[in-house]
Amino acid sequence: MKIILDSNIWISFAIGKRLHEMEYVFNLSDIHIYMCYQLFLEVSTTLRKPKLQKYVSPERRKVLLEYMAICPIVTIDVQATRCRDPKDNFLLSLAQTVQADFLITGDNDLLVLKRYFGTVIISFNDFISFLK
């Protein structure tokens, strides 16, 4: 199963107490999580913002960056334009490029689409429920 985690999912795991759920997803052998350079840069830059420093310990940041480092980084070869927030179109492009099964996000601009080509767009909670 091919999935993409939106940057808001990565950041929420860095801040919140649900890192064990991300570990659960990463440890499932039939799940492959993909990134593109833009997504990697967005997450790593956001994690370094001063306002997040008080919420994200250096150890948590390190763990998250280690998870990101094992994700294949894909070069996007299509240009999506369907999202009502143009800044999120790169995620749809990534999903189409890798033919992702799921795009997992907390962003309503993406969730409202429900599906993009063959990719189901759902929240992390809904994805966890699907897995169980």
PEPE-V303545 format. One record per residue. N is the residue number from 1. RES is the residue in one letter. SS is DSSP state (alpha for helix, beta for strand, coil for the rest). PSI is psi as a letter, one per 30 degrees, with the letter a starting at -180 (none if undefined). OMEGA is omega in whole degrees, -180 to 180 (NA if undefined). Layout:
# PEPE-V303545
N RES SS PSI OMEGA
N RES SS PSI OMEGA
This chain:
# PEPE-V303545
1 M coil k -180
2 K beta k 179
3 I beta l 174
4 I beta k 175
5 L beta k 178
6 D coil l -180
7 S alpha e 180
8 N alpha f 176
9 I alpha e 178
10 W alpha e -177
11 I alpha e 180
12 S alpha e 176
13 F alpha e 178
14 A alpha e -177
15 I alpha e -170
16 G coil a -178
17 K coil g -175
18 R coil g -179
19 L alpha e 179
20 H alpha e 178
21 E alpha e 176
22 M alpha e 177
23 E alpha e 178
24 Y alpha e -179
25 V alpha e -179
26 F alpha f -178
27 N coil f 176
28 L coil k -173
29 S coil f -177
30 D coil g 179
31 I coil k 177
32 H beta k -177
33 I beta k -176
34 Y beta l 177
35 M beta l 166
36 C beta l -177
37 Y alpha e -178
38 Q alpha e 179
39 L alpha e 179
40 F alpha e -179
41 L alpha e 180
42 E alpha e -179
43 V alpha e -177
44 S alpha e 177
45 T alpha e 180
46 T alpha e 180
47 L alpha f -179
48 R coil f -178
49 K coil k -178
50 P alpha e -178
51 K alpha f 178
52 L alpha f -176
53 Q alpha e -179
54 K coil f -180
55 Y coil f -175
56 V coil j 179
57 S coil l 177
58 P alpha e 179
59 E alpha e 178
60 R alpha e 178
61 R alpha e 180
62 K alpha e 179
63 V alpha e -179
64 L alpha e 179
65 L alpha e 176
66 E alpha e 176
67 Y alpha e -180
68 M alpha e -177
69 A alpha f 180
70 I coil f 178
71 C coil k 175
72 P beta k 176
73 I beta k -172
74 V beta k 172
75 T coil k -179
76 I coil k -178
77 D coil g 175
78 V coil l -179
79 Q coil j 178
80 A coil l 178
81 T coil g -171
82 R coil f -176
83 C coil k 180
84 R coil f 171
85 D coil j -175
86 P alpha f 179
87 K alpha f -179
88 D alpha f -179
89 N alpha f -180
90 F alpha f 178
91 L alpha e 176
92 L alpha e 177
93 S alpha e 178
94 L alpha e 180
95 A alpha e 180
96 Q alpha e -179
97 T alpha e -177
98 V alpha f -175
99 Q coil h -177
100 A coil k 174
101 D coil e -178
102 F beta k 166
103 L beta j -175
104 I beta k -172
105 T coil l 171
106 G coil g -175
107 D coil j -179
108 N alpha f 177
109 D alpha f 176
110 L alpha e -177
111 L alpha e -179
112 V coil f 179
113 L coil e -179
114 K coil e -178
115 R beta k 175
116 Y beta j -169
117 F coil b -179
118 G coil g -175
119 T beta k 175
120 V beta k -179
121 I beta j -175
122 I beta l 176
123 S coil l 179
124 F alpha e 179
125 N alpha e 178
126 D alpha e 178
127 F alpha e 178
128 I alpha e 177
129 S alpha e 177
130 F alpha e -178
131 L alpha f -175
132 K coil none NA
